[in-house]
Amino acid sequence: MKTAESEARKALNRLRRAIEKAEKELRSLEGSLRHAEEADFPAESYEVAETSLRAVINFADEEGERLREKILYAGGLEPGRVRKTQCN
């Protein structure tokens, strides 16, 4: 049986991988266009896009931490007492 928590963890992992892939593709596009356009390259736009992707990664990380703490609490454990290396 699938639980809401396991589905949420899977969805967060998929989101994280998708964002990481988007960052990689953005860097690839930036490298190609920066070389082709040189002085006309819109560097600020790419910085804004990268910052936005970083914000979504931070959101996913925060949601993952929140979910992990809820799961630990539901299992009778105090989230602060479990070392992060044990949860990965």
VENPENOR-V711208 format. One record per residue. N is the residue number from 1. RES is the residue in one small letter. PHI is phi in radians with two decimals (999 if undefined). Layout:
N	RES	PHI
N	RES	PHI
This chain:
1	m	999
2	k	-1.56
3	t	-1.74
4	a	-1.07
5	e	-1.14
6	s	-1.20
7	e	-1.13
8	a	-1.14
9	r	-1.07
10	k	-1.09
11	a	-1.12
12	l	-1.10
13	n	-1.12
14	r	-1.12
15	l	-1.07
16	r	-1.06
17	r	-1.10
18	a	-1.13
19	i	-1.20
20	e	-1.07
21	k	-1.16
22	a	-1.10
23	e	-1.07
24	k	-1.09
25	e	-1.15
26	l	-1.11
27	r	-1.10
28	s	-1.12
29	l	-1.07
30	e	-1.04
31	g	-1.06
32	s	-1.15
33	l	-1.24
34	r	-1.04
35	h	-1.19
36	a	-1.30
37	e	-1.63
38	e	0.87
39	a	-1.18
40	d	-1.48
41	f	-1.19
42	p	-1.45
43	a	-0.99
44	e	-1.08
45	s	-1.11
46	y	-1.23
47	e	-1.13
48	v	-1.12
49	a	-1.10
50	e	-1.13
51	t	-1.10
52	s	-1.12
53	l	-1.10
54	r	-1.08
55	a	-1.11
56	v	-1.20
57	i	-1.10
58	n	-1.06
59	f	-1.06
60	a	-1.09
61	d	-1.11
62	e	-1.13
63	e	-1.15
64	g	-1.09
65	e	-1.14
66	r	-1.08
67	l	-1.14
68	r	-1.05
69	e	-1.13
70	k	-1.12
71	i	-1.14
72	l	-1.09
73	y	-1.09
74	a	-1.11
75	g	-1.50
76	g	1.54
77	l	-1.87
78	e	-1.48
79	p	-0.96
80	g	-1.24
81	r	-1.61
82	v	-1.75
83	r	-1.27
84	k	-1.09
85	t	-1.16
86	q	-1.34
87	c	-1.63
88	n	-1.48
